[in-house]
Amino acid sequence: YWRWSMYWMQVIFLSYLPLDQSTLVRCVVPW
């Protein structure tokens, strides 16, 4: 539950930032 909540928080957070694909993948993959 904790990991999923952190994952979705990160997804929502990244969706508001103008990041490139490499940064997005690098931030999401460790979770």
Phi and psi restraints in degrees (range 20) as a CNS / XPLOR table:
assign (resid 1 and name C) (resid 2 and name N)
       (resid 2 and name CA) (resid 2 and name C) 1.0 -64.4 20.0 2
assign (resid 2 and name N) (resid 2 and name CA)
       (resid 2 and name C) (resid 3 and name N) 1.0 -42.7 20.0 2
assign (resid 2 and name C) (resid 3 and name N)
       (resid 3 and name CA) (resid 3 and name C) 1.0 -65.8 20.0 2
assign (resid 3 and name N) (resid 3 and name CA)
       (resid 3 and name C) (resid 4 and name N) 1.0 -39.6 20.0 2
assign (resid 3 and name C) (resid 4 and name N)
       (resid 4 and name CA) (resid 4 and name C) 1.0 -67.4 20.0 2
assign (resid 4 and name N) (resid 4 and name CA)
       (resid 4 and name C) (resid 5 and name N) 1.0 -39.6 20.0 2
assign (resid 4 and name C) (resid 5 and name N)
       (resid 5 and name CA) (resid 5 and name C) 1.0 -65.2 20.0 2
assign (resid 5 and name N) (resid 5 and name CA)
       (resid 5 and name C) (resid 6 and name N) 1.0 -41.0 20.0 2
assign (resid 5 and name C) (resid 6 and name N)
       (resid 6 and name CA) (resid 6 and name C) 1.0 -64.8 20.0 2
assign (resid 6 and name N) (resid 6 and name CA)
       (resid 6 and name C) (resid 7 and name N) 1.0 -38.1 20.0 2
assign (resid 6 and name C) (resid 7 and name N)
       (resid 7 and name CA) (resid 7 and name C) 1.0 -62.9 20.0 2
assign (resid 7 and name N) (resid 7 and name CA)
       (resid 7 and name C) (resid 8 and name N) 1.0 -46.6 20.0 2
assign (resid 7 and name C) (resid 8 and name N)
       (resid 8 and name CA) (resid 8 and name C) 1.0 -69.9 20.0 2
assign (resid 8 and name N) (resid 8 and name CA)
       (resid 8 and name C) (resid 9 and name N) 1.0 -35.5 20.0 2
assign (resid 8 and name C) (resid 9 and name N)
       (resid 9 and name CA) (resid 9 and name C) 1.0 -61.4 20.0 2
assign (resid 9 and name N) (resid 9 and name CA)
       (resid 9 and name C) (resid 10 and name N) 1.0 -40.9 20.0 2
assign (resid 9 and name C) (resid 10 and name N)
       (resid 10 and name CA) (resid 10 and name C) 1.0 -67.5 20.0 2
assign (resid 10 and name N) (resid 10 and name CA)
       (resid 10 and name C) (resid 11 and name N) 1.0 -40.4 20.0 2
assign (resid 10 and name C) (resid 11 and name N)
       (resid 11 and name CA) (resid 11 and name C) 1.0 -62.3 20.0 2
assign (resid 11 and name N) (resid 11 and name CA)
       (resid 11 and name C) (resid 12 and name N) 1.0 -46.1 20.0 2
assign (resid 11 and name C) (resid 12 and name N)
       (resid 12 and name CA) (resid 12 and name C) 1.0 -64.9 20.0 2
assign (resid 12 and name N) (resid 12 and name CA)
       (resid 12 and name C) (resid 13 and name N) 1.0 -40.4 20.0 2
assign (resid 12 and name C) (resid 13 and name N)
       (resid 13 and name CA) (resid 13 and name C) 1.0 -64.6 20.0 2
assign (resid 13 and name N) (resid 13 and name CA)
       (resid 13 and name C) (resid 14 and name N) 1.0 -44.0 20.0 2
assign (resid 13 and name C) (resid 14 and name N)
       (resid 14 and name CA) (resid 14 and name C) 1.0 -69.7 20.0 2
assign (resid 14 and name N) (resid 14 and name CA)
       (resid 14 and name C) (resid 15 and name N) 1.0 -28.1 20.0 2
assign (resid 14 and name C) (resid 15 and name N)
       (resid 15 and name CA) (resid 15 and name C) 1.0 -66.4 20.0 2
assign (resid 15 and name N) (resid 15 and name CA)
       (resid 15 and name C) (resid 16 and name N) 1.0 -21.8 20.0 2
assign (resid 15 and name C) (resid 16 and name N)
       (resid 16 and name CA) (resid 16 and name C) 1.0 -93.6 20.0 2
assign (resid 16 and name N) (resid 16 and name CA)
       (resid 16 and name C) (resid 17 and name N) 1.0 -2.9 20.0 2
assign (resid 16 and name C) (resid 17 and name N)
       (resid 17 and name CA) (resid 17 and name C) 1.0 -109.6 20.0 2
assign (resid 17 and name N) (resid 17 and name CA)
       (resid 17 and name C) (resid 18 and name N) 1.0 139.3 20.0 2
assign (resid 17 and name C) (resid 18 and name N)
       (resid 18 and name CA) (resid 18 and name C) 1.0 -79.5 20.0 2
assign (resid 18 and name N) (resid 18 and name CA)
       (resid 18 and name C) (resid 19 and name N) 1.0 70.2 20.0 2
assign (resid 18 and name C) (resid 19 and name N)
       (resid 19 and name CA) (resid 19 and name C) 1.0 -101.4 20.0 2
assign (resid 19 and name N) (resid 19 and name CA)
       (resid 19 and name C) (resid 20 and name N) 1.0 154.0 20.0 2
assign (resid 19 and name C) (resid 20 and name N)
       (resid 20 and name CA) (resid 20 and name C) 1.0 -80.3 20.0 2
assign (resid 20 and name N) (resid 20 and name CA)
       (resid 20 and name C) (resid 21 and name N) 1.0 172.8 20.0 2
assign (resid 20 and name C) (resid 21 and name N)
       (resid 21 and name CA) (resid 21 and name C) 1.0 -65.0 20.0 2
assign (resid 21 and name N) (resid 21 and name CA)
       (resid 21 and name C) (resid 22 and name N) 1.0 -38.4 20.0 2
assign (resid 21 and name C) (resid 22 and name N)
       (resid 22 and name CA) (resid 22 and name C) 1.0 -63.5 20.0 2
assign (resid 22 and name N) (resid 22 and name CA)
       (resid 22 and name C) (resid 23 and name N) 1.0 -42.6 20.0 2
assign (resid 22 and name C) (resid 23 and name N)
       (resid 23 and name CA) (resid 23 and name C) 1.0 -66.4 20.0 2
assign (resid 23 and name N) (resid 23 and name CA)
       (resid 23 and name C) (resid 24 and name N) 1.0 -40.7 20.0 2
assign (resid 23 and name C) (resid 24 and name N)
       (resid 24 and name CA) (resid 24 and name C) 1.0 -61.8 20.0 2
assign (resid 24 and name N) (resid 24 and name CA)
       (resid 24 and name C) (resid 25 and name N) 1.0 -47.4 20.0 2
assign (resid 24 and name C) (resid 25 and name N)
       (resid 25 and name CA) (resid 25 and name C) 1.0 -64.1 20.0 2
assign (resid 25 and name N) (resid 25 and name CA)
       (resid 25 and name C) (resid 26 and name N) 1.0 -41.5 20.0 2
assign (resid 25 and name C) (resid 26 and name N)
       (resid 26 and name CA) (resid 26 and name C) 1.0 -63.8 20.0 2
assign (resid 26 and name N) (resid 26 and name CA)
       (resid 26 and name C) (resid 27 and name N) 1.0 -33.5 20.0 2
assign (resid 26 and name C) (resid 27 and name N)
       (resid 27 and name CA) (resid 27 and name C) 1.0 -79.9 20.0 2
assign (resid 27 and name N) (resid 27 and name CA)
       (resid 27 and name C) (resid 28 and name N) 1.0 -31.9 20.0 2
assign (resid 27 and name C) (resid 28 and name N)
       (resid 28 and name CA) (resid 28 and name C) 1.0 -86.3 20.0 2
assign (resid 28 and name N) (resid 28 and name CA)
       (resid 28 and name C) (resid 29 and name N) 1.0 -40.4 20.0 2
assign (resid 28 and name C) (resid 29 and name N)
       (resid 29 and name CA) (resid 29 and name C) 1.0 -56.4 20.0 2
assign (resid 29 and name N) (resid 29 and name CA)
       (resid 29 and name C) (resid 30 and name N) 1.0 -44.7 20.0 2
assign (resid 29 and name C) (resid 30 and name N)
       (resid 30 and name CA) (resid 30 and name C) 1.0 -56.1 20.0 2
assign (resid 30 and name N) (resid 30 and name CA)
       (resid 30 and name C) (resid 31 and name N) 1.0 -24.2 20.0 2
